[in-house]
Amino acid sequence: MNPRHLDLDLLRTLVAIADSGSFSTAAERLGRSQSAVSLQVKRLEEQVGQPLLDRAQGRLNGPTRSEEHTSEL
């Protein structure tokens, strides 16, 4: 397995979303726009090569069903 170097700022954003349960609340806590937070999650998902959050119609449903990705990080 190749070690991955993940951007800590992107990880902080993911944690803020998980803690708050929404992109908009996380954005407010981080002092960023909601679109900037969405872009950061997209970049992190691209780095790990799979979705990390389950989203439907603009709503956050939580982490993806697959728990394999967390053990690989």
C-alpha positions in Angstrom: 0.0 0.0 0.0 1.3 3.4 -1.0 1.1 6.0 1.8 -1.0 9.0 0.9 -0.3 12.5 1.9 -3.7 14.1 2.5 -4.1 17.8 2.9 -4.9 18.6 6.6 -7.1 21.5 5.6 -9.3 19.2 3.5 -9.5 16.7 6.4 -10.5 19.5 8.8 -13.3 20.4 6.5 -14.5 16.8 6.4 -14.5 16.7 10.2 -16.4 20.0 10.4 -19.0 18.5 8.1 -19.3 15.3 10.1 -19.5 17.2 13.4 -22.1 19.7 12.2 -24.1 17.4 9.8 -24.3 20.0 7.1 -22.1 21.8 4.5 -23.5 25.2 5.3 -22.9 24.9 9.1 -19.4 23.6 8.5 -18.7 26.5 6.1 -19.9 29.0 8.7 -17.7 27.4 11.4 -14.7 27.4 9.1 -15.3 30.9 7.8 -15.7 29.8 4.2 -18.5 29.8 1.6 -20.5 26.7 1.2 -19.2 26.3 -2.4 -15.6 26.4 -1.1 -16.4 23.6 1.4 -18.0 21.5 -1.4 -14.9 22.0 -3.5 -12.7 20.9 -0.7 -14.7 17.7 -0.2 -14.5 17.1 -3.9 -10.7 17.5 -3.8 -10.4 15.1 -0.9 -12.6 12.5 -2.6 -10.4 12.8 -5.7 -7.3 12.2 -3.5 -8.7 9.1 -2.0 -10.4 7.9 -5.2 -13.9 7.4 -3.9 -16.8 9.3 -2.3 -16.6 10.0 1.4 -20.0 11.5 2.0 -23.5 10.3 0.9 -25.3 13.2 -0.7 -28.6 13.3 -2.4 -30.4 16.3 -3.9 -28.2 18.7 -2.1 -28.6 17.1 1.3 -26.0 15.3 3.4 -27.1 11.8 4.4 -23.8 11.0 6.2 -20.7 9.0 5.3 -20.9 6.6 2.4 -22.1 3.1 3.2 -18.7 1.6 2.4 -16.5 1.7 5.5 -13.5 0.3 3.6 -12.2 3.8 2.7 -11.7 4.8 6.3 -9.5 1.9 7.0 -7.3 2.7 4.0 -6.6 6.3 5.0 
